[in-house]
Amino acid sequence: AVKEWMERYQVPAYGEEDGTGLIRHLYVRTNSRDQALCCLVVNGTGLPFQQELVDALRRVCPGLVGVVLNFNTRDTNVILGPDYHTLWGRDFLEETLCGMTFRLSVPSFFQINRAQTQRLYQVVLDFAGLHGDETVLDLYCGMGTIGLSMLADCKRLVGVEVVPQAVEGAKETAARLGLDADRADFRCQDAGAAAAQLAAEGARPDVIVVDPPRKGCDEATLSAVVRMSPRRVVYVSCNPATAARDAAWLEQNGYHAEKVQPVDLFPRTRHCECVLSLSKV
């Protein structure tokens, strides 16, 4: 439908070589209810023939809940720009995971394999070894999905994420669950800066969960984790190589890697998630 709309109204595609053209990406988020949230990433500040596009999308997708524009005029390979505008409907999609309903905006991180994500989170919970009275720090928490899935088994959760929309989503989910900030506290900060600040404030979480991007954790974040001296670190990674690198650093600084569990979230590819359990020596 988007391709036909572009051809009919002569809306040009973006060219990586010279930076001209308008339509950079078509981004579609779906859920287990056969609903979809559609986002067009454009190289500009607007879009011609907006209503015609919305009408075309609604005709072909009965489960469509919203159409969103994202503006990215930078010379970059990063897909999403910083600004959004909703053309029609709503700017989020709801999905249920581990018995909780999350509202997913376009930039919010969420695992794409729902069934295996629930298995992954069960491994994280098993590795954490919670008894009900612990404080859990969830670094790189995204929408708060890992931490919130553990909340029934711990006393308090602190989540840290740098994407503002994801933090707002996590807070909204916590509010719908009737959780105040004393039980589930989500903060919009860089993970490394937040970890350093919490360590300086004397925070002493019992368990720290980290789920960094493919590049892994930087040394400042790992140093702050060690200063907070949790009894256990649970490291979730989509890149086993950087996870092994960071585990080696933690091994040299007071922690012992006890076990690792791969989880196949990306069938028929060479990629997999892994979960590491590290205990304080």
Backbone hydrogen bonds, N-H to C=O, Kabsch-Sander energy under -0.5 kcal/mol:
donor,donor_aa,acceptor,acceptor_aa,energy
5,W,1,A,-2.2
6,M,2,V,-2.6
7,E,3,K,-2.4
8,R,4,E,-2.7
9,Y,5,W,-2.2
10,Q,6,M,-0.6
11,V,6,M,-2.1
14,Y,23,I,-2.4
15,G,20,T,-3.2
16,E,14,Y,-0.6
19,G,15,G,-2.2
22,L,12,P,-1.9
23,I,12,P,-2.2
24,R,22,L,-0.8
24,R,41,V,-2.9
25,H,41,V,-1.4
27,Y,25,H,-0.5
27,Y,39,C,-3.2
28,V,26,L,-0.5
29,R,37,L,-2.8
31,N,35,Q,-1.5
34,D,31,N,-1.4
36,A,63,G,-1.8
37,L,29,R,-2.8
38,C,66,G,-2.4
39,C,27,Y,-3.0
40,L,68,V,-2.3
41,V,25,H,-2.5
41,V,39,C,-0.5
42,V,40,L,-0.6
42,V,70,N,-3.1
43,N,22,L,-3.1
44,G,42,V,-1.3
53,L,49,F,-1.6
54,V,50,Q,-2.5
55,D,51,Q,-2.7
56,A,52,E,-2.0
57,L,53,L,-2.5
58,R,54,V,-2.4
59,R,55,D,-1.6
60,V,56,A,-1.4
61,C,57,L,-1.5
64,L,61,C,-1.8
65,V,36,A,-2.8
66,G,36,A,-0.8
67,V,88,W,-2.7
68,V,38,C,-2.9
69,L,85,H,-3.4
70,N,40,L,-2.7
71,F,83,D,-2.1
72,N,42,V,-2.7
72,N,70,N,-0.6
76,T,74,R,-1.5
83,D,71,F,-0.8
85,H,69,L,-2.2
87,L,67,V,-2.3
87,L,85,H,-0.6
88,W,67,V,-1.6
90,R,65,V,-2.2
93,L,104,L,-2.1
95,E,102,F,-2.3
97,L,100,M,-3.1
100,M,97,L,-2.1
102,F,95,E,-3.4
102,F,100,M,-0.5
104,L,93,L,-3.8
104,L,102,F,-0.7
105,S,103,R,-0.7
108,S,105,S,-0.7
114,R,112,I,-0.9
117,T,113,N,-2.2
118,Q,114,R,-1.7
119,R,115,A,-1.1
120,L,116,Q,-2.7
121,Y,117,T,-2.7
122,Q,118,Q,-1.5
123,V,119,R,-1.8
124,V,120,L,-2.1
125,L,121,Y,-2.4
126,D,122,Q,-2.6
127,F,123,V,-2.8
128,A,124,V,-2.0
129,G,125,L,-1.1
130,L,125,L,-0.6
132,G,153,D,-1.1
136,V,156,R,-2.8
137,L,207,V,-2.4
138,D,136,V,-0.5
138,D,158,V,-3.3
139,L,137,L,-0.7
139,L,209,V,-2.9
140,Y,160,V,-0.9
141,C,138,D,-0.5
141,C,160,V,-2.8
143,M,109,F,-0.7
144,G,141,C,-2.4
145,T,141,C,-0.5
148,L,144,G,-2.8
149,S,145,T,-1.6
150,M,146,I,-0.7
150,M,147,G,-1.1
151,L,147,G,-0.6
151,L,148,L,-0.8
153,D,150,M,-2.0
154,C,151,L,-1.1
155,K,134,E,-2.5
156,R,134,E,-1.8
157,L,183,R,-2.5
158,V,136,V,-2.5
159,G,185,D,-2.8
160,V,138,D,-2.5
161,E,187,R,-2.1
167,V,163,V,-1.9
168,E,164,P,-2.5
169,G,165,Q,-2.0
170,A,166,A,-2.3
171,K,167,V,-2.7
172,E,168,E,-2.4
173,T,169,G,-2.2
174,A,170,A,-2.4
175,A,171,K,-2.5
176,R,172,E,-2.2
177,L,173,T,-1.5
178,G,175,A,-1.5
179,L,174,A,-2.9
183,R,180,D,-1.4
184,A,180,D,-2.7
185,D,157,L,-2.9
186,F,184,A,-0.6
187,R,159,G,-2.8
189,Q,161,E,-1.0
189,Q,187,R,-1.1
194,A,190,D,-2.9
195,A,191,A,-2.6
196,A,192,G,-2.3
197,Q,193,A,-2.4
198,L,194,A,-3.0
199,A,195,A,-2.4
200,A,196,A,-2.4
201,E,197,Q,-1.9
202,G,199,A,-1.2
203,A,198,L,-2.8
206,D,135,T,-1.6
207,V,135,T,-1.7
208,I,232,R,-2.0
209,V,137,L,-3.1
210,V,234,V,-2.3
211,D,139,L,-1.4
216,G,213,P,-2.4
222,L,218,D,-2.0
223,S,219,E,-2.8
224,A,220,A,-2.0
225,V,221,T,-2.3
226,V,222,L,-2.3
227,R,223,S,-2.2
228,M,224,A,-1.7
229,S,225,V,-0.7
229,S,226,V,-0.8
231,R,206,D,-1.4
232,R,206,D,-1.3
233,V,278,L,-3.0
234,V,208,I,-2.6
235,Y,233,V,-0.6
235,Y,276,L,-2.1
236,V,210,V,-3.4
236,V,234,V,-0.6
237,S,274,C,-2.4
242,T,239,N,-0.5
243,A,239,N,-2.1
244,A,240,P,-2.3
245,R,241,A,-2.0
246,D,242,T,-2.5
247,A,243,A,-2.5
248,A,244,A,-2.2
249,W,245,R,-1.7
250,L,246,D,-2.3
251,E,247,A,-2.4
252,Q,248,A,-1.3
253,N,250,L,-1.2
254,G,251,E,-0.7
255,Y,250,L,-2.2
256,H,279,S,-2.8
258,E,256,H,-0.7
258,E,277,S,-2.9
259,K,277,S,-1.1
261,Q,275,V,-2.7
263,V,273,E,-2.7
265,L,263,V,-1.3
269,T,266,F,-1.1
273,E,263,V,-2.3
274,C,237,S,-2.3
275,V,261,Q,-1.7
276,L,235,Y,-2.7
277,S,259,K,-2.6
278,L,233,V,-2.6
278,L,276,L,-0.5
279,S,256,H,-2.4
280,K,231,R,-2.2
281,V,254,G,-2.8
